[in-house]
Amino acid sequence: MRLSGNPLRINGDYYFQRGLNQSVDPEKNILIVDDEPEHCLVVARALNTEGYTTVVAHDGPRAIELSRQNRYDLFLLDIRMQPLDGIQVLQEVRSLHPDSQAIMLSALGDVDIAVKCMKLGAYDFLSKPINLDELLITVDNAMKSMRLQKEVKSLRTQIQIQQSSDRLLGGSLKMRELIKTIEQIASHDITVMIRGESGTGKELAARALHAQSRRVKEPFVSVDCATLPEALVESELFGYERGAFTGAAGRKPGRFEQAGRGTLFLDEIGNLDVSVQVKLLRVLQERKFRRLGGKEELPFQATVVTATNINLEKAIQAGIFREDLYYRLNEFVLRIPPLKERTEDIPLLVKQFLDIFNRKFEKNAYDVAPEVMSLFKNYAWPGNVREMKNVLKRAVVLADDIIEIQHLPEHQFSPPEHTEAAEPIPENSEISESNGNNSLKDIVKREVAKLERRAIQKTLEACHWNRTTAAKKLEIDYKTLYNKMKEYDIG
């Protein structure tokens, strides 16, 4: 076999690059870890001839250090090394790169060691001295296996999106424009901010962006910033090292690390504390981050998509959201229309949900009554598509064939004559004697609403508009607080 490729030495490590006439394949990066320099050179050049880019490390600690700084698709690991053996290195690199493959090398041919390596996730085990032809075949098979696993994972993600009861559906002009825009921007590496009311499908838009991008084979990691406990936000996002804080018994990768080269979706971005916003801005600018308690800077390679249903411009004025971070995240804005602005999509959504829940519950509720469809089209849907999904889920369980009005939640779909328009209550409104609603019941209702609005607003201000904290102080759940804010036009 003719060996080619001249090594490039950088900081003591040898890099073997593909020849100029070879096409670039992003999934052909190999880290060779062996304490025998001559063996490394021979193997590296053989792999280089076949179009792989290789890096050589002569001990375990250096291999781990390189693995934290870069992503490798395959690891060739010698078993017998000091101070860390190949099995220890295998455990570490598998935790850093769970989708990558590893081939173990040993002069001993020990069956027990081979079995242990396979249990730890190694693709194969080869005995020294290495037969280069056998090695190249094994490496090629390992790479094919890795690509197949990624394709299966990608297909599962796309199938989940297609079968999801909440997937982006609609033939209305606004939805057609939204879907077209997603198709246009998905192939570009830009930071996208998705804005819209709760329940409109902001995460589904983010998943659609990921599914149509060149990152589709990489992870999609979703983080709901509103549900992260304040004390754990940094460790959840950036991960932590062993001993970083009480209870940190081992290393844990954070969401930034888990995203790899894929997509990191930060939902409810407006709920992040200002101190975390500063660190997020730094990561986005420098494309590097550190685990909590760690000293090494790790590369951040994922694309970022954020979402919010609050007015970030008001949050900036209130000093609870950084203006520089806002402009960094605001490279492209996607606005998801609320369901009340695309009522022509309601029949399509109804059919989709009926199909899904009939299969799930083994029912045959094949349609809705005309009066139910009329109610749906005239209802405001404050919870948007998510609310419709829950309404139809309940209805399918109760109905035998046609969904009637009695199958709908009473508190949501009361008869029109008993329905009161939900209008914002001014903070300083007084009782009006000319509006015709001056019964004791009506007066008490208005006064209680004024007190409730004032209490919610003051609590939010005291909590710097962090709704998660405010909900806890008010002893209500997050959704109830959100609905009250919307009812009283707060924020």
RODO-2510 file (C-alpha; in nm, 4 decimals, decimal comma):
residues 491
     n   res          X          Y          Z
     1     m     0,0000     0,0000     0,0000
     2     r     0,1322     0,3443    -0,0940
     3     l     0,1380     0,5781     0,2047
     4     s     0,1028     0,9526     0,1568
     5     g     0,0385     1,2702     0,3511
     6     n     0,2873     1,4852     0,5364
     7     p     0,2126     1,5516     0,9020
     8     l     0,1575     1,9044     1,0267
     9     r     0,2781     1,9479     1,3842
    10     i     0,0854     2,1936     1,6028
    11     n     0,1563     2,2223     1,9762
    12     g     0,3163     1,8812     1,9788
    13     d     0,0266     1,7046     1,8022
    14     y     0,0523     1,5613     1,4511
    15     y    -0,2263     1,6476     1,2058
    16     f    -0,2534     1,4511     0,8823
    17     q    -0,4704     1,6224     0,6247
    18     r    -0,6347     1,4948     0,3090
    19     g    -0,4618     1,5471    -0,0213
    20     l    -0,5584     1,8486    -0,2311
    21     n    -0,7401     1,6324    -0,4846
    22     q    -0,9653     1,4711    -0,2234
    23     s    -1,3129     1,5966    -0,1439
    24     v    -1,3870     1,7259     0,2035
    25     d    -1,6097     1,5039     0,4154
    26     p    -1,7046     1,6498     0,7551
    27     e    -1,7480     1,2968     0,8937
    28     k    -1,3914     1,1744     0,8418
    29     n    -1,2040     1,3062     1,1451
    30     i    -1,0076     1,0468     1,3427
    31     l    -0,8081     1,0733     1,6659
    32     i    -0,5334     0,8122     1,6981
    33     v    -0,4220     0,7502     2,0575
    34     d    -0,1101     0,5342     2,0988
    35     d     0,2190     0,5672     2,2869
    36     e     0,4164     0,4201     1,9923
    37     p     0,5038     0,7131     1,7590
    38     e     0,6101     0,4977     1,4627
    39     h     0,2893     0,2967     1,4769
    40     c     0,0866     0,6203     1,4838
    41     l     0,2634     0,7576     1,1762
    42     v     0,2057     0,4425     0,9725
    43     v    -0,1634     0,4215     1,0662
    44     a    -0,2200     0,7945     1,0136
    45     r    -0,0686     0,7942     0,6668
    46     a    -0,2687     0,4873     0,5670
    47     l    -0,5904     0,6561     0,6765
    48     n    -0,4865     0,9809     0,5085
    49     t    -0,4502     0,7946     0,1800
    50     e    -0,8148     0,6929     0,2104
    51     g    -0,9310     1,0516     0,2602
    52     y    -0,9422     1,0773     0,6394
    53     t    -0,8081     1,3652     0,8467
    54     t    -0,6196     1,2300     1,1476
    55     v    -0,4750     1,3717     1,4674
    56     v    -0,2272     1,1840     1,6868
    57     a    -0,2050     1,1885     2,0674
    58     h     0,0569     0,9811     2,2516
    59     d    -0,1169     0,9489     2,5883
    60     g    -0,4636     0,9403     2,7440
    61     p    -0,4719     1,2832     2,9115
    62     r    -0,3782     1,4558     2,5846
    63     a    -0,6435     1,2560     2,3985
    64     i    -0,9101     1,3657     2,6464
    65     e    -0,7949     1,7262     2,6233
    66     l    -0,8206     1,7184     2,2431
    67     s    -1,1632     1,5536     2,2649
    68     r    -1,2918     1,8382     2,4803
    69     q    -1,1686     2,0941     2,2302
    70     n    -1,2763     1,9245     1,9055
    71     r    -1,5203     1,6725     1,7709
    72     y    -1,3945     1,3423     1,6280
    73     d    -1,5984     1,0874     1,4389
    74     l    -1,3736     0,7922     1,5252
    75     f    -1,1195     0,7100     1,7960
    76     l    -0,8406     0,4522     1,7506
    77     l    -0,7371     0,3707     2,1070
    78     d    -0,4449     0,1590     2,2251
    79     i    -0,5346    -0,0379     2,5384
    80     r    -0,1974    -0,0367     2,7157
    81     m    -0,0953     0,3223     2,7928
    82     q     0,0154     0,5258     3,0932
    83     p    -0,1025     0,7103     3,2988
    84     l    -0,4522     0,6360     3,1595
    85     d    -0,5238     0,3179     2,9653
    86     g    -0,7398     0,2966     2,6565
    87     i    -1,0453     0,1755     2,8458
    88     q    -1,0397     0,4824     3,0709
    89     v    -0,9994     0,7065     2,7673
    90     l    -1,2847     0,5230     2,5932
    91     q    -1,5207     0,5921     2,8837
    92     e    -1,4306     0,9607     2,8806
    93     v    -1,4550     1,0214     2,5048
    94     r    -1,7814     0,8280     2,4807
    95     s    -1,9324     1,0639     2,7388
    96     l    -1,8053     1,3620     2,5376
    97     h    -1,8998     1,2257     2,1935
    98     p    -2,1764     0,9632     2,2349
    99     d    -2,2426     0,9495     1,8591
   100     s    -1,8804     0,8807     1,7635
   101     q    -1,7252     0,5358     1,7108
   102     a    -1,4185     0,3786     1,8747
   103     i    -1,1899     0,0958     1,7696
   104     m    -0,9644    -0,0573     2,0367
   105     l    -0,6093    -0,1800     1,9654
   106     s    -0,4051    -0,4225     2,1766
   107     a    -0,1099    -0,6544     2,1386
   108     l    -0,2563    -0,8937     2,3934
   109     g    -0,5639    -1,0191     2,2110
   110     d    -0,7374    -1,0558     2,5473
   111     v    -1,0977    -1,1734     2,4958
   112     d    -1,2143    -1,0400     2,8343
   113     i    -1,0764    -0,6949     2,7541
   114     a    -1,2431    -0,7035     2,4126
   115     v    -1,5796    -0,7901     2,5691
   116     k    -1,5421    -0,5099     2,8232
   117     c    -1,4614    -0,2601     2,5466
   118     m    -1,7649    -0,3638     2,3446
   119     k    -1,9883    -0,3221     2,6500
   120     l    -1,8511     0,0289     2,6941
   121     g    -1,9541     0,1175     2,3408
   122     a    -1,6488     0,0326     2,1264
   123     y    -1,7313    -0,0588     1,7676
   124     d    -1,4597    -0,3254     1,7313
   125     f    -1,1359    -0,4651     1,8749
   126     l    -0,8207    -0,5284     1,6677
   127     s    -0,5005    -0,7048     1,7715
   128     k    -0,1504    -0,5710     1,7134
   129     p     0,0472    -0,5804     1,4947
   130     i    -0,2209    -0,4100     1,2884
   131     n    -0,3048    -0,5386     0,9435
   132     l    -0,3612    -0,2113     0,7545
   133     d    -0,6080    -0,3596     0,5076
   134     e    -0,8141    -0,5021     0,7943
   135     l    -0,7919    -0,1696     0,9764
   136     l    -0,9150     0,0303     0,6767
   137     i    -1,2090    -0,2053     0,6252
   138     t    -1,3008    -0,1830     0,9955
   139     v    -1,2733     0,1971     0,9952
   140     d    -1,4906     0,2204     0,6830
   141     n    -1,7542    -0,0050     0,8425
   142     a    -1,7443     0,1968     1,1659
   143     m    -1,7990     0,5198     0,9730
   144     k    -2,0891     0,3655     0,7797
   145     s    -2,2413     0,2457     1,1071
   146     m    -2,2128     0,5943     1,2563
   147     r    -2,3763     0,7543     0,9497
   148     l    -2,6556     0,4956     0,9567
   149     q    -2,7229     0,5648     1,3245
   150     k    -2,7406     0,9389     1,2529
   151     e    -2,9760     0,8828     0,9605
   152     v    -3,2041     0,6647     1,1739
   153     k    -3,2026     0,9279     1,4475
   154     s    -3,2764     1,1992     1,1917
   155     l    -3,5623     0,9991     1,0373
   156     r    -3,7117     0,9381     1,3808
   157     t    -3,6998     1,3109     1,4501
   158     q    -3,8671     1,3918     1,1185
   159     i    -4,1321     1,1224     1,1703
   160     q    -4,2043     1,2595     1,5173
   161     i    -4,2455     1,6051     1,3660
   162     q    -4,4737     1,4727     1,0916
   163     q    -4,6835     1,2665     1,3351
   164     s    -4,6919     1,5242     1,6119
   165     s    -5,0392     1,6399     1,7094
   166     d    -4,9018     1,9931     1,7277
   167     r    -4,7044     2,0060     1,4032
   168     l    -4,7186     2,3215     1,1958
   169     l    -5,0307     2,2861     0,9843
   170     g    -5,2341     2,5327     0,7856
   171     g    -5,3384     2,6431     0,4426
   172     s    -5,4039     3,0031     0,5407
   173     l    -5,1967     3,2760     0,3805
   174     k    -5,0146     3,3504     0,7066
   175     m    -4,9189     2,9863     0,7619
   176     r    -4,8108     2,9377     0,4008
   177     e    -4,5868     3,2423     0,4319
   178     l    -4,4444     3,1140     0,7618
   179     i    -4,3664     2,7685     0,6228
   180     k    -4,2084     2,9216     0,3119
   181     t    -3,9916     3,1509     0,5262
   182     i    -3,8739     2,8552     0,7363
   183     e    -3,7720     2,6737     0,4182
   184     q    -3,5796     2,9803     0,2981
   185     i    -3,3792     3,0437     0,6153
   186     a    -3,3228     2,6864     0,7393
   187     s    -3,0095     2,6360     0,5285
   188     h    -2,8371     2,9458     0,6690
   189     d    -2,6430     2,9673     0,9951
   190     i    -2,8259     3,2583     1,1544
   191     t    -2,9694     3,3062     1,5011
   192     v    -3,3487     3,2986     1,4802
   193     m    -3,5907     3,4442     1,7337
   194     i    -3,9429     3,3015     1,7240
   195     r    -4,2151     3,5232     1,8655
   196     g    -4,5782     3,4412     1,9283
   197     e    -4,8414     3,3726     2,1914
   198     s    -4,8302     3,0693     2,4169
   199     g    -4,9501     2,7551     2,2418
   200     t    -4,8975     2,8761     1,8845
   201     g    -4,6206     2,6219     1,8154
   202     k    -4,2931     2,8063     1,8640
   203     e    -4,0981     2,4891     1,9450
   204     l    -4,2486     2,3179     1,6401
   205     a    -4,1230     2,6033     1,4231
   206     a    -3,7781     2,5551     1,5783
   207     r    -3,7904     2,1812     1,5067
   208     a    -3,8992     2,2527     1,1498
   209     l    -3,5973     2,4830     1,1090
   210     h    -3,3703     2,2073     1,2385
   211     a    -3,5320     1,9343     1,0260
   212     q    -3,4788     2,1324     0,7051
   213     s    -3,1230     2,2439     0,7843
   214     r    -2,7914     2,0762     0,7097
   215     r    -2,7733     2,0046     1,0844
   216     v    -3,0654     1,7620     1,0690
   217     k    -2,8417     1,4630     1,1538
   218     e    -2,7145     1,6395     1,4652
   219     p    -2,8980     1,6788     1,8005
   220     f    -3,1920     1,9104     1,8605
   221     v    -3,1778     2,0201     2,2257
   222     s    -3,4717     2,2102     2,3720
   223     v    -3,4512     2,4133     2,6946
   224     d    -3,7518     2,5791     2,8617
   225     c    -3,5855     2,8689     3,0418
   226     a    -3,9052     2,9395     3,2380
   227     t    -3,8917     2,6028     3,4162
   228     l    -3,5224     2,6012     3,5082
   229     p    -3,4694     2,6494     3,8848
   230     e    -3,2787     2,9745     3,9384
   231     a    -3,0034     2,8025     4,1397
   232     l    -2,9444     2,5442     3,8657
   233     v    -2,9681     2,7504     3,5471
   234     e    -2,5920     2,7725     3,4845
   235     s    -2,5238     2,4064     3,5608
   236     e    -2,8121     2,2998     3,3337
   237     l    -2,6950     2,5164     3,0447
   238     f    -2,3167     2,4847     3,0739
   239     g    -2,2751     2,1607     3,2720
   240     y    -2,0413     2,1137     3,5653
   241     e    -1,7264     1,9389     3,6801
   242     r    -1,7022     1,7046     3,9747
   243     g    -1,6893     1,9006     4,3005
   244     a    -1,8157     2,2245     4,1396
   245     f    -2,0777     2,2453     4,4149
   246     t    -2,2217     2,0322     4,6929
   247     g    -2,3733     1,7218     4,5371
   248     a    -2,1717     1,7386     4,2125
   249     a    -2,0440     1,3805     4,2386
   250     g    -1,9244     1,3635     3,8791
   251     r    -1,9000     1,5564     3,5564
   252     k    -2,2232     1,6381     3,3759
   253     p    -2,2434     1,7910     3,0274
   254     g    -2,4856     2,0830     2,9939
   255     r    -2,7337     2,1609     2,7182
   256     f    -2,4758     2,3670     2,5250
   257     e    -2,2480     2,0634     2,5118
   258     q    -2,5292     1,8182     2,4347
   259     a    -2,6324     2,0232     2,1317
   260     g    -2,2978     1,9483     1,9629
   261     r    -2,3149     2,0684     1,6031
   262     g    -2,6935     2,0658     1,6038
   263     t    -2,9553     2,3149     1,7202
   264     l    -2,9992     2,4604     2,0685
   265     f    -3,3531     2,5891     2,1233
   266     l    -3,3916     2,8300     2,4162
   267     d    -3,7631     2,8717     2,4842
   268     e    -3,8941     3,1567     2,7023
   269     i    -3,5576     3,3340     2,6725
   270     g    -3,6987     3,6403     2,8490
   271     n    -3,7059     3,4492     3,1793
   272     l    -3,3274     3,4174     3,2056
   273     d    -3,1674     3,6137     3,4869
   274     v    -2,9518     3,9069     3,3757
   275     s    -2,6353     3,7402     3,5142
   276     v    -2,6983     3,4363     3,2921
   277     q    -2,7760     3,6648     2,9973
   278     v    -2,4234     3,8078     3,0275
   279     k    -2,2694     3,4598     3,0039
   280     l    -2,4969     3,3613     2,7168
   281     l    -2,3915     3,6707     2,5223
   282     r    -2,0244     3,5839     2,5779
   283     v    -2,0761     3,2273     2,4531
   284     l    -2,2550     3,3475     2,1402
   285     q    -1,9817     3,6012     2,0642
   286     e    -1,6781     3,3831     2,1394
   287     r    -1,8361     3,0446     2,0541
   288     k    -1,6738     2,8984     2,3667
   289     f    -1,7935     2,8135     2,7169
   290     r    -1,6792     2,6534     3,0400
   291     r    -1,8473     2,3981     3,2586
   292     l    -1,9253     2,5153     3,6103
   293     g    -1,6083     2,4597     3,8135
   294     g    -1,4060     2,3906     3,4990
   295     k    -1,0978     2,5624     3,3642
   296     e    -1,1028     2,4476     3,0015
   297     e    -1,2909     2,6386     2,7354
   298     l    -1,5036     2,4114     2,5187
   299     p    -1,6134     2,4972     2,1644
   300     f    -1,9788     2,5830     2,1046
   301     q    -2,0736     2,4735     1,7528
   302     a    -2,4540     2,4601     1,7569
   303     t    -2,6864     2,7105     1,5958
   304     v    -2,9180     2,8937     1,8360
   305     v    -3,2933     2,9411     1,8052
   306     t    -3,4814     3,1307     2,0766
   307     a    -3,8468     3,1923     2,1497
   308     t    -4,0486     3,4284     2,3648
   309     n    -4,4084     3,5373     2,4154
   310     i    -4,3230     3,8473     2,6187
   311     n    -4,2438     4,1955     2,4954
   312     l    -3,8632     4,2004     2,5073
   313     e    -3,8568     4,5668     2,4105
   314     k    -4,0464     4,6497     2,7311
   315     a    -3,8181     4,4145     2,9251
   316     i    -3,5164     4,6095     2,7948
   317     q    -3,6727     4,9370     2,9077
   318     a    -3,7390     4,7833     3,2494
   319     g    -3,3736     4,6785     3,2736
   320     i    -3,4449     4,3050     3,2985
   321     f    -3,3226     4,2058     2,9525
   322     r    -2,9906     4,3081     2,7984
   323     e    -3,0163     4,5162     2,4839
   324     d    -2,6895     4,3784     2,3408
   325     l    -2,8138     4,0209     2,3841
   326     y    -3,1447     4,1157     2,2231
   327     y    -2,9710     4,2377     1,9074
   328     r    -2,7437     3,9310     1,9058
   329     l    -3,0456     3,6968     1,9146
   330     n    -3,2565     3,9076     1,6813
   331     e    -3,0752     3,8315     1,3537
   332     f    -3,3974     3,6950     1,2062
   333     v    -3,7474     3,7045     1,3571
   334     l    -4,0219     3,4492     1,2877
   335     r    -4,3683     3,5509     1,4030
   336     i    -4,6181     3,2701     1,4639
   337     p    -4,9766     3,3907     1,4090
   338     p    -5,2304     3,3127     1,6841
   339     l    -5,5124     3,0768     1,5954
   340     k    -5,7716     3,3573     1,6066
   341     e    -5,5916     3,5182     1,3086
   342     r    -5,6099     3,2037     1,0953
   343     t    -5,9535     3,0585     1,1629
   344     e    -5,9606     2,9107     0,8120
   345     d    -5,7054     2,6546     0,9389
   346     i    -5,9383     2,5260     1,2119
   347     p    -6,1077     2,2491     1,0006
   348     l    -5,7654     2,1164     0,8968
   349     l    -5,6421     2,1168     1,2577
   350     v    -5,9608     1,9468     1,3762
   351     k    -5,9163     1,6675     1,1216
   352     q    -5,5507     1,6229     1,2182
   353     f    -5,6275     1,5982     1,5898
   354     l    -5,9199     1,3620     1,5352
   355     d    -5,6999     1,1274     1,3302
   356     i    -5,4290     1,1252     1,5956
   357     f    -5,6518     1,0774     1,9001
   358     n    -5,8738     0,8194     1,7304
   359     r    -5,5635     0,6083     1,6694
   360     k    -5,4313     0,6694     2,0180
   361     f    -5,7547     0,5831     2,2020
   362     e    -5,8883     0,3345     1,9434
   363     k    -6,2012     0,5418     1,8941
   364     n    -6,4072     0,6411     1,5889
   365     a    -6,4988     1,0051     1,6505
   366     y    -6,4723     1,0855     1,2832
   367     d    -6,6179     1,4382     1,2746
   368     v    -6,7535     1,7327     1,4731
   369     a    -7,1113     1,8573     1,4610
   370     p    -7,1754     2,1772     1,2577
   371     e    -7,2591     2,3744     1,5732
   372     v    -6,9278     2,2604     1,7294
   373     m    -6,7346     2,3767     1,4240
   374     s    -6,9190     2,7083     1,4419
   375     l    -6,8228     2,7423     1,8091
   376     f    -6,4612     2,6643     1,7255
   377     k    -6,4488     2,9289     1,4532
   378     n    -6,5989     3,1968     1,6776
   379     y    -6,3994     3,1107     1,9906
   380     a    -6,0953     3,3298     2,0715
   381     w    -5,8630     3,0336     2,1545
   382     p    -5,6429     3,2116     2,4127
   383     g    -5,4363     2,8934     2,4415
   384     n    -5,4117     2,8651     2,0615
   385     v    -5,3359     2,5283     1,8954
   386     r    -5,2316     2,3687     2,2246
   387     e    -5,5729     2,4514     2,3722
   388     m    -5,7533     2,3056     2,0703
   389     k    -5,5481     1,9888     2,0992
   390     n    -5,6526     1,9418     2,4625
   391     v    -6,0183     2,0161     2,3882
   392     l    -6,0323     1,7564     2,1099
   393     k    -5,8358     1,5015     2,3108
   394     r    -6,1029     1,5189     2,5810
   395     a    -6,3847     1,5154     2,3257
   396     v    -6,2565     1,2040     2,1450
   397     v    -6,2448     1,0163     2,4763
   398     l    -6,6079     1,1088     2,5507
   399     a    -6,7640     1,0774     2,2036
   400     d    -6,8647     0,7640     2,0174
   401     d    -6,8885     0,8984     1,6622
   402     i    -6,9758     1,2683     1,6193
   403     i    -6,8366     1,5223     1,8644
   404     e    -7,1252     1,7244     2,0053
   405     i    -7,1366     2,0360     2,2247
   406     q    -7,1830     1,8213     2,5383
   407     h    -6,8389     1,6694     2,4769
   408     l    -6,6713     2,0093     2,5113
   409     p    -6,5492     2,1621     2,8392
   410     e    -6,8344     2,3706     2,9787
   411     h    -6,6153     2,6458     3,1247
   412     q    -6,4593     2,7098     2,7821
   413     f    -6,7645     2,6941     2,5584
   414     s    -7,0552     2,8410     2,7531
   415     p    -7,3585     2,9639     2,5534
   416     p    -7,3085     3,3088     2,3916
   417     e    -7,5674     3,4849     2,6102
   418     h    -7,3623     3,4041     2,9201
   419     t    -7,0268     3,4891     2,7658
   420     e    -6,8694     3,8126     2,8804
   421     a    -6,6123     3,9917     2,6708
   422     a    -6,2721     3,9739     2,8407
   423     e    -6,1548     4,3330     2,8502
   424     p    -5,8413     4,4643     3,0221
   425     i    -5,9238     4,6208     3,3576
   426     p    -5,7540     4,9597     3,4007
   427     e    -5,5438     4,9757     3,7133
   428     n    -5,7169     5,2875     3,8471
   429     s    -6,0688     5,2199     3,7227
   430     e    -6,3591     5,3256     3,9437
   431     i    -6,7074     5,1816     3,9801
   432     s    -6,9324     5,3290     3,7130
   433     e    -7,2963     5,3904     3,8007
   434     s    -7,3957     5,4373     3,4385
   435     n    -7,2945     5,1011     3,2973
   436     g    -7,6006     4,9194     3,4252
   437     n    -7,4003     4,6561     3,6167
   438     n    -7,4259     4,7821     3,9726
   439     s    -7,5552     4,4772     4,1527
   440     l    -7,3566     4,3864     4,4628
   441     k    -7,2210     4,0830     4,2819
   442     d    -7,0926     4,2925     3,9893
   443     i    -6,9411     4,5557     4,2154
   444     v    -6,7563     4,2940     4,4219
   445     k    -6,6356     4,1236     4,1067
   446     r    -6,4859     4,4442     3,9676
   447     e    -6,3241     4,5419     4,2977
   448     v    -6,1688     4,1968     4,3427
   449     a    -6,0360     4,2123     3,9868
   450     k    -5,8741     4,5518     4,0567
   451     l    -5,7076     4,4195     4,3726
   452     e    -5,5927     4,1056     4,1910
   453     r    -5,4411     4,3061     3,9068
   454     r    -5,2583     4,5365     4,1468
   455     a    -5,1230     4,2425     4,3495
   456     i    -4,9969     4,0622     4,0385
   457     q    -4,8296     4,3731     3,8968
   458     k    -4,6568     4,4613     4,2248
   459     t    -4,5341     4,1048     4,2712
   460     l    -4,3960     4,0961     3,9159
   461     e    -4,2174     4,4257     3,9704
   462     a    -4,0701     4,2985     4,2987
   463     c    -3,9469     3,9859     4,1177
   464     h    -3,7983     4,1923     3,8321
   465     w    -4,0663     4,0499     3,6017
   466     n    -3,9489     3,6904     3,6460
   467     r    -4,2808     3,5121     3,6066
   468     t    -4,1617     3,1807     3,7501
   469     t    -4,0577     3,3486     4,0762
   470     a    -4,3718     3,5651     4,0841
   471     a    -4,5974     3,2609     4,0396
   472     k    -4,4296     3,0923     4,3363
   473     k    -4,4727     3,4021     4,5541
   474     l    -4,8399     3,4283     4,4559
   475     e    -4,8806     3,0517     4,5132
   476     i    -5,0323     2,9946     4,1697
   477     d    -4,9021     2,7960     3,8754
   478     y    -4,7155     2,9543     3,5845
   479     k    -5,0040     2,9070     3,3380
   480     t    -5,2543     3,0765     3,5710
   481     l    -5,0222     3,3744     3,6109
   482     y    -4,9771     3,3970     3,2344
   483     n    -5,3556     3,3948     3,1773
   484     k    -5,4121     3,6603     3,4458
   485     m    -5,1444     3,8836     3,2919
   486     k    -5,3152     3,8494     2,9572
   487     e    -5,6629     3,9145     3,1022
   488     y    -5,5488     4,2289     3,2843
   489     d    -5,3124     4,3468     3,0074
   490     i    -5,0081     4,3375     3,2338
   491     g    -4,6606     4,3563     3,0784
***
